[in-house]
Amino acid sequence: MTAGTRRPRNPPGAGAEIAATAATLAYNVAISQVTSGVGYVMANTGAAALSVLAARTCGVLWADMGMCPDRLGRGIRIGLITALPAAAVVGLGAVVPATRGFFQDERARGGGTRHVLFETLVRIPLGTALPEEVIFRGSLLGLFTQRHSPAVAASMSSMLFGLWHVLPTLRTLPLNPVGARAHGNPKRAAGAVLAAVTSTALAGYGLAWLRSRSGSLAAPAVAHASLNGIAYLAARHAVNTAS
């Protein structure tokens, strides 16, 4: 993790970090009850905006959150360069028979063209990827960087990002063949959750590195949205092929 912006003389204390962490996890419990539709997009967008307002109130600068306009172009370029090869691997996995089963998620089944367009152009990029990047790689990472080194701050925000995926993992276990094997078995379910938390925390650290490397929140946002979108289309292809 590269060095970030200079720390302020009077950084927000541990209380601000604890409050931000508690608010994030509490919201995660609330949003887990709303999984789709315009309400989901609006709720996450509002939560992201509030996180930015809270960070600014604590003295976090726009640069600390990767939100300087002069870095936007660089961030988009780096995000695309990072996402394209990874997206190609995901797409290939959905085509190859040996790995296609991993993509057979029931959430991708059903709905016509309008539904697919909403998922790929609205819910995934604007309702999931962008708000999560604003919260975790923007507001929280910026807040944590005020008192900690960039690497420690990235680790903290990434661990929260991993915990953010506990409830979604439990909810979606029965919806794909791999998760269905763990559903109803406490030990396997716990293993699946641990695997999800670990993998998303590692992904979060990689996204934080992109944010730091580019100086712009656009880099992880573009990469995140691209990969999630390709994964959804890959799952849809896998489910339809299996039908």
Secondary structure as GFF3:
##gff-version 3
##sequence-region A 1 243
A	DSSP	alpha_helix	14	31	.	.	.	ID=ss1
A	DSSP	alpha_helix	37	57	.	.	.	ID=ss2
A	DSSP	three_ten_helix	63	65	.	.	.	ID=ss3
A	DSSP	three_ten_helix	69	71	.	.	.	ID=ss4
A	DSSP	alpha_helix	72	95	.	.	.	ID=ss5
A	DSSP	alpha_helix	97	100	.	.	.	ID=ss6
A	DSSP	three_ten_helix	101	103	.	.	.	ID=ss7
A	DSSP	three_ten_helix	106	108	.	.	.	ID=ss8
A	DSSP	alpha_helix	113	118	.	.	.	ID=ss9
A	DSSP	pi_helix	119	129	.	.	.	ID=ss10
A	DSSP	alpha_helix	130	132	.	.	.	ID=ss11
A	DSSP	pi_helix	133	140	.	.	.	ID=ss12
A	DSSP	alpha_helix	141	145	.	.	.	ID=ss13
A	DSSP	alpha_helix	150	163	.	.	.	ID=ss14
A	DSSP	alpha_helix	166	172	.	.	.	ID=ss15
A	DSSP	three_ten_helix	173	175	.	.	.	ID=ss16
A	DSSP	alpha_helix	177	180	.	.	.	ID=ss17
A	DSSP	alpha_helix	186	214	.	.	.	ID=ss18
A	DSSP	alpha_helix	218	242	.	.	.	ID=ss19
###
